[in-house]
């Protein structure tokens, strides 16, 4: 459902947030290793997240990526998805057809509309804090 870039972006943001709670900045290489993504691809994704003001990039010897602690609870999963994939996930065809709408529906149009609505609700109502705290507590995992 999400692009590979978006999957990596979500994982990277969660990883950065968990480290930001401990006042640690993380390097590009560390993030790429943790989310099992190529370094150059991860760099491009992180640039998008910085440009959309979801994460911060700090240059220099003690630099890296971070998120201001007070900002973590306000970042919604939908912001991360929009930064990387845009909002096409809310309107795209379940079968990938170029033309699929109420007037010319694909065979799964009505059922997929329900899935899109529920997905949008989940993305807009899930914040980064709850995801990061689940990682910190061991309730969920980024890497197995």
C-alpha positions in Angstrom: 0.0 0.0 0.0 2.9 2.4 0.8 5.8 2.9 -1.5 9.1 1.4 -0.3 10.4 5.0 0.3 7.4 5.7 2.5 7.9 2.5 4.5 11.6 3.5 5.1 10.5 7.0 5.9 8.1 5.9 8.6 10.7 3.5 10.1 13.4 6.2 10.0 11.2 8.8 11.7 10.2 6.3 14.4 13.9 5.4 14.9 14.9 9.1 15.1 12.1 9.8 17.6 13.1 7.0 19.9 16.6 8.3 20.0 15.5 11.9 20.3 13.7 11.0 23.6 17.1 10.2 24.9 18.6 13.4 23.5 20.7 11.5 20.9 21.2 12.5 17.3 21.5 9.7 14.8 23.7 9.6 11.7 22.5 8.8 8.2 24.5 5.5 8.2 23.1 4.5 11.6 19.5 5.1 10.4 20.1 3.2 7.1 21.5 0.3 8.9 18.7 0.2 11.5 15.9 0.3 8.9 17.8 -1.9 6.4 17.8 0.6 3.6 20.5 1.7 1.1 22.4 4.8 2.4 21.8 7.0 -0.7 18.1 6.1 -0.8 17.8 6.8 2.9 19.5 10.2 2.4 16.9 11.2 -0.2 14.0 10.2 2.1 15.5 12.1 5.0 15.9 15.2 2.8 12.1 15.0 2.1 11.4 14.7 5.8 13.6 17.7 6.7 12.0 19.7 3.9 8.6 19.0 5.3 9.9 20.0 8.8 9.2 16.6 10.3 12.8 15.9 11.3 15.8 18.2 11.8 19.2 17.8 10.3 22.2 19.2 12.3 25.5 19.6 10.5 29.0 19.2 12.0 31.0 16.8 14.1 28.1 16.2 16.6 25.4 16.5 13.9 22.8 14.0 12.8 19.1 13.8 12.7 16.7 14.5 15.5 13.2 15.6 16.4 12.5 18.2 19.0 11.1 16.3 22.0 8.0 18.5 22.3 7.2 18.1 18.7 7.1 14.2 18.7 3.5 14.0 20.0 2.2 16.4 17.4 3.6 14.6 14.4 0.9 12.4 12.8 1.7 9.4 10.6 -0.3 11.1 7.8 2.3 13.9 7.7 5.1 11.4 7.1 3.1 9.6 4.4 2.2 12.9 2.7 5.8 14.1 2.8 7.0 11.1 0.9 4.1 9.7 -1.1 1.7 12.6 -1.2 -2.0 12.1 -0.8 -2.5 9.7 -3.7 -3.0 6.8 -1.3 -6.4 8.3 -0.4 -7.6 8.5 -4.0 -5.7 5.8 -6.0 -7.4 2.8 -7.5 -7.2 -0.5 -5.6 -6.2 -2.3 -8.9 -3.9 0.5 -10.1 -6.1 1.6 -13.0 -5.6 5.1 -14.3 -9.3 5.8 -14.5 -11.3 4.6 -11.6 -14.0 6.8 -10.0 -17.7 6.8 -9.1 -18.7 7.0 -12.8 -16.2 4.4 -14.0 -15.5 2.1 -11.0 -13.1 -0.9 -11.1 -14.4 -4.2 -9.7 -13.1 -3.5 -6.2 -13.8 0.3 -6.1 -16.6 0.3 -3.5 -14.8 -2.1 -1.2 -11.4 -0.3 -1.6 -13.1 3.0 -0.8 -13.9 1.6 2.7 -10.2 0.5 3.2 -8.9 4.0 2.1 -11.3 5.7 4.5 -10.1 3.5 7.4 -6.5 4.0 6.4 -6.9 7.7 6.3 -8.5 7.7 9.7 -5.6 5.6 11.2 -2.9 7.8 9.6 -4.5 11.0 10.8 -5.1 9.7 14.4 -1.8 7.9 15.0 1.0 10.1 16.3 4.7 9.5 16.3 4.9 9.5 20.1 2.7 6.4 20.5 4.8 4.5 17.9 8.1 5.6 19.4 7.0 4.7 22.9 5.9 1.2 21.7 9.5 0.7 20.4 11.0 1.9 23.6 8.8 -0.3 25.8 9.4 -3.4 23.6 5.7 -3.6 22.6 6.6 -3.3 18.9 9.8 -3.6 16.9 11.4 -2.0 13.8 13.8 -4.8 13.1 13.6 -8.5 13.9 
